[in-house]
Amino acid sequence: MKTKKTPLRAPMKKGEGAASRPDASGERPRFKMGAGRAAARTVNREPAPSEDFAEAPAAEVVAKPKRQRLGPQSGRANRGTVGRNGKPLLESKPERLQKVLAQAGIGSRREMEEWIAAGRITVNGVPAHLGQSVIPTDKIKIGGRLVNVRFTTTRTPRIVMYHKPEGEIVSRDDPDGRPSVFAALPRIRGGRWIAVGRLDFNTSGLLLFTTSGELANKLMHPSSELVREYAVRVLGELTLEAQKQLLEGIELEDGPANFASLTDGGGEGANHWYRVTIFEGRNREVRRMFEAVNCTVSRLIRVRYGPFNLPPQLKRGWVRELAEGDVKALLRELEKTINPAQTHAESA
């Protein structure tokens, strides 16, 4: 029996066909190091285009269209000649600078007047002056920073009552680092709390805050005639002559002052309590009046400010916010009590 001979094949060159030889396990390797490294780089890649496709046109790159902003644009730069109240700016009535800043919740009118006098406020790059009127297109800056103001607002201002304890200062900045009453107030966005009057560092009791500088000005203005009532504890007792002087009037360094009422609150030992009312709130006025009649105040508590009474359940350091309906009722009552002369002066 003849054995079938394998046809002769041309000898392979070095490195050729190595990739097709089976290894000891019987599997064919995908590539071989050395000459086959270039082939390994093409594994899992698409084959190069043949000559038939060499002249095919390249795919055109289409630019992605930019996303267009839908709806009307907002902001001062995009309102054109329309104000925040929807009226043309040409029809907007100029308003006093301090009033506009107070409506924006930046501070009370009195504070804004002090800032204007100090040169902290500019209008269109020029230092502002007292009595200046502005319109919505004016650029108002405080300390070089542009502020966003509004000429009309329908938002009801917020009011909170705070039972101030002794040892807190009614200021945001204190060089001595003493605790501030503002740290206990709720945080708000787009405005800030404005204190209605002040209380001394060692005085406790009712303290009001609002988000409206206009409202704060009305509550503090003498024409509103809002009474302040204090509970005063003194060392010893007031003589009848001293009580008469406090009611009729005492001359202080900054002018005469007197209590609207003075009643005996009783007491035991060296301490004695009195209830006094006054229609103004000068710096340390109650303490200075008692000192003028040689009587030392050992404790001072404000228990009422106008229509607001210190709630017995409001503990020291606690805050209570008025409901929106109560705030609206208060605003209506204030409008009735505002002096017509003041209203005329503001509109002038």
DAVEN-V276118 format. One record per pair of residues at least 12 apart in sequence whose ideal C-beta (glycine too) atoms are under 10 Angstrom apart, sorted by the first residue. I is the first residue (numbers start at 1). GAP is how many residues later the second one is. Records with the same first field share a line. If there is no record, write none. Layout:
BEGIN
I = GAP / GAP
END
This chain:
BEGIN
13 = 22
14 = 20 / 21
15 = 17 / 19 / 20 / 21
16 = 19
18 = 13 / 14 / 15 / 16 / 17 / 18
19 = 12 / 13 / 16 / 17 / 20 / 21
20 = 12
30 = 13
31 = 12
75 = 73
76 = 60 / 61 / 63 / 70 / 72
79 = 57 / 58
81 = 55 / 56
82 = 54
83 = 52 / 53 / 54 / 67 / 68 / 69
84 = 52 / 64 / 65 / 66 / 67 / 68 / 69
85 = 51 / 65 / 66 / 67 / 68 / 69
86 = 66
87 = 49 / 64 / 65
89 = 46 / 47 / 48 / 62
90 = 45 / 47
92 = 43 / 44 / 45 / 59 / 60
93 = 40 / 42 / 58 / 59 / 254
94 = 38 / 39 / 40 / 41 / 42 / 44 / 57
95 = 38 / 39 / 40 / 41 / 54 / 56 / 57 / 251 / 252
96 = 13 / 16 / 17 / 34 / 35 / 36 / 37 / 38 / 250 / 251 / 252
97 = 12 / 15 / 16 / 18 / 19 / 24 / 26 / 31 / 32 / 33 / 34 / 35 / 36 / 37 / 41 / 43 / 52
98 = 12 / 13 / 14 / 15 / 16 / 17 / 18 / 23 / 30 / 32 / 33 / 34 / 36 / 115 / 116 / 119 / 248
99 = 13 / 34 / 35 / 52 / 114 / 115 / 118 / 247 / 248
100 = 12 / 33 / 34 / 35 / 36 / 38 / 40 / 47 / 49 / 50 / 51 / 113 / 114
101 = 12 / 14 / 15 / 20 / 27 / 33 / 39 / 41 / 46 / 48 / 112 / 113
102 = 47 / 92 / 110 / 111 / 112 / 113 / 114 / 115
103 = 46 / 47 / 48 / 49 / 50 / 54 / 109 / 110 / 111 / 112
104 = 36 / 43 / 44 / 45 / 46 / 47 / 49 / 86 / 87 / 88 / 107 / 108 / 109 / 110
105 = 44 / 45 / 48 / 52 / 53 / 83 / 85 / 86 / 87 / 88 / 89 / 105 / 106 / 107 / 108 / 109 / 110 / 111
106 = 15 / 34 / 36 / 41 / 42 / 43 / 85 / 86 / 88 / 107
107 = 35 / 85 / 87 / 88 / 106 / 109 / 110
108 = 86 / 87 / 88 / 89 / 102 / 104 / 105 / 106 / 107 / 108 / 109 / 110 / 111 / 112 / 113
109 = 104 / 105 / 107 / 108 / 109 / 111 / 112 / 237
110 = 103 / 106 / 107 / 110 / 111
111 = 83 / 84 / 102 / 105 / 106
112 = 16 / 18 / 30 / 101 / 105
113 = 17 / 18
115 = 13 / 27 / 28
116 = 12 / 13 / 14 / 15 / 16 / 26
117 = 12 / 13
120 = 21 / 22 / 23 / 24
121 = 19 / 20 / 21 / 22 / 26
122 = 17 / 18 / 19 / 20 / 21 / 22 / 24
123 = 12 / 15 / 16 / 17 / 18
124 = 13 / 14 / 15 / 16 / 17
125 = 14 / 16
128 = 12 / 13 / 14
131 = 217
134 = 15 / 17
135 = 16
136 = 13 / 14 / 15 / 16
148 = 42
153 = 59 / 61
155 = 35 / 36 / 56 / 57
156 = 55 / 56 / 59 / 168 / 169 / 171 / 172 / 175
157 = 34 / 37 / 53 / 54 / 55 / 56 / 57 / 58 / 59 / 165 / 167 / 170 / 171 / 173 / 174
158 = 28 / 30 / 33 / 35 / 51 / 52 / 53 / 54 / 57 / 163 / 164 / 166 / 169
159 = 34 / 37 / 49 / 50 / 51 / 52 / 53 / 56 / 57 / 60 / 149 / 161 / 162 / 163 / 164 / 165 / 167 / 168 / 171 / 172
160 = 24 / 25 / 26 / 33 / 47 / 48 / 49 / 50 / 51 / 159 / 160 / 161 / 162
161 = 45 / 46 / 47 / 48 / 144 / 147 / 148 / 149 / 150 / 153 / 157 / 158 / 159 / 160 / 161
162 = 19 / 20 / 22 / 23 / 31 / 33 / 37 / 43 / 44 / 45 / 46 / 47 / 148 / 152 / 154 / 155 / 156 / 157 / 158 / 159
163 = 21 / 41 / 42 / 43 / 44 / 138 / 139 / 147 / 148 / 150 / 151 / 152 / 153 / 154 / 155 / 156 / 157
164 = 17 / 20 / 31 / 34 / 35 / 36 / 37 / 39 / 40 / 41 / 42 / 43 / 137 / 138 / 146 / 152 / 153
165 = 14 / 16 / 19 / 38 / 39 / 40 / 150 / 151 / 152 / 153
166 = 33 / 34 / 35 / 36 / 37 / 38 / 39 / 133 / 134 / 135 / 150
167 = 12 / 34 / 35 / 37
168 = 12 / 13 / 14 / 15 / 16 / 31 / 33 / 34 / 35 / 36 / 39 / 148 / 149
169 = 12 / 13 / 29 / 30 / 31 / 32
170 = 12 / 25 / 27 / 28 / 29 / 30 / 31 / 33 / 37 / 39
171 = 24 / 27 / 30
172 = 20 / 21 / 23
174 = 27
176 = 25
178 = 23
179 = 22
181 = 12 / 14 / 17 / 18 / 26 / 28 / 136 / 138
182 = 13 / 27
184 = 133 / 134 / 135
185 = 24 / 134 / 136
186 = 23 / 133 / 135
188 = 23
190 = 21
191 = 19 / 20 / 21 / 22
192 = 17 / 19 / 21
193 = 15 / 16 / 17 / 18 / 23
194 = 14 / 15 / 16 / 17 / 18 / 19 / 20 / 21 / 22 / 23 / 25 / 26
195 = 12 / 13 / 14 / 15 / 21 / 25
196 = 12 / 13 / 14 / 19 / 20 / 21 / 22 / 23 / 24 / 30 / 85 / 109 / 110 / 112
197 = 19 / 22 / 23 / 29 / 31 / 83 / 84 / 105 / 108
198 = 22 / 83 / 85 / 86
199 = 82 / 101 / 102 / 103
200 = 83 / 84 / 85 / 86 / 87 / 100
202 = 82 / 85 / 95 / 96 / 97 / 98
203 = 27 / 81 / 83 / 84 / 94 / 96 / 97 / 98 / 99
204 = 27 / 95 / 96 / 97 / 98 / 106 / 112 / 113
205 = 23 / 24 / 25 / 26 / 95 / 96 / 97 / 98 / 99 / 100 / 105 / 111
206 = 22 / 23 / 24 / 95 / 96 / 97 / 98 / 99 / 102 / 103 / 104 / 105 / 108
207 = 95 / 98 / 101 / 103 / 112
208 = 12 / 97 / 98 / 100 / 114
209 = 110 / 112
210 = 112 / 117
212 = 115 / 119
214 = 132
215 = 112 / 115 / 116 / 119
217 = 125 / 129
218 = 112 / 113 / 116 / 117 / 119 / 120 / 124
219 = 86 / 87 / 88 / 89 / 111 / 115
220 = 60 / 61 / 85
221 = 113 / 117 / 118 / 121
222 = 57 / 58 / 59 / 117 / 120
223 = 114 / 115 / 116 / 117 / 118 / 119 / 120 / 122
224 = 55 / 82 / 109 / 110 / 113 / 114 / 115 / 118
225 = 54 / 55 / 81 / 112 / 113 / 114
226 = 53 / 54 / 55 / 78 / 79 / 80 / 81 / 82 / 108 / 111
227 = 33 / 34 / 50 / 51 / 52 / 53 / 77 / 78 / 79 / 80
228 = 32 / 48 / 49 / 50 / 51 / 52 / 53 / 57 / 58 / 74 / 75 / 76 / 77 / 78
229 = 31 / 32 / 46 / 47 / 48 / 49 / 72 / 73 / 74 / 75 / 76 / 77 / 80 / 81
230 = 29 / 44 / 45 / 46 / 47 / 48 / 55 / 56 / 57 / 67 / 70 / 71 / 72 / 73 / 74
231 = 34 / 42 / 43 / 44 / 45 / 68 / 69 / 70 / 71 / 72 / 73 / 79
232 = 27 / 30 / 33 / 40 / 41 / 42 / 43 / 44 / 54 / 55 / 57 / 58 / 63 / 65 / 66 / 67 / 68 / 69
233 = 32 / 34 / 38 / 39 / 40 / 41 / 63 / 64 / 65 / 66 / 67 / 68
234 = 33 / 36 / 37 / 38 / 39 / 40 / 56 / 59 / 61 / 62 / 63 / 64 / 65 / 66
235 = 34 / 35 / 36 / 37 / 55 / 60 / 61 / 62 / 63
236 = 31 / 34 / 35 / 36 / 58 / 59 / 60
237 = 27 / 30 / 33 / 34 / 35 / 37 / 58
238 = 24 / 26 / 34 / 36 / 52 / 55 / 56 / 57
239 = 54 / 55 / 56
241 = 52
242 = 20 / 48 / 50 / 51 / 52 / 53
243 = 16 / 19 / 20 / 21 / 31 / 50
244 = 18 / 49
245 = 13 / 14 / 44 / 47 / 48
246 = 12 / 13 / 16 / 28 / 30 / 40 / 43 / 44 / 46 / 47 / 49
247 = 12 / 13 / 14 / 15 / 29
249 = 40
250 = 38 / 39 / 40 / 41 / 42 / 43
251 = 41
252 = 30 / 32 / 33 / 36 / 37 / 39 / 40
253 = 35
254 = 28 / 29 / 31 / 34
255 = 25 / 27
257 = 21 / 23 / 25 / 28 / 29 / 31 / 32 / 35
258 = 20 / 21 / 22 / 31
259 = 15 / 16 / 17 / 18 / 19 / 20 / 26 / 27 / 30 / 31
260 = 16 / 17 / 18 / 19 / 20
261 = 14 / 15 / 16 / 17
262 = 12 / 13 / 14 / 15 / 16
263 = 12 / 13 / 14
270 = 28
271 = 27 / 28
272 = 23 / 26
273 = 26 / 28
274 = 16 / 21 / 23
275 = 28 / 29
276 = 13 / 14 / 24
277 = 27
281 = 21 / 24
284 = 13 / 16
286 = 14 / 16
287 = 13
306 = 24 / 27 / 28 / 31
307 = 19 / 22 / 23 / 26 / 27
308 = 14 / 18 / 22
END
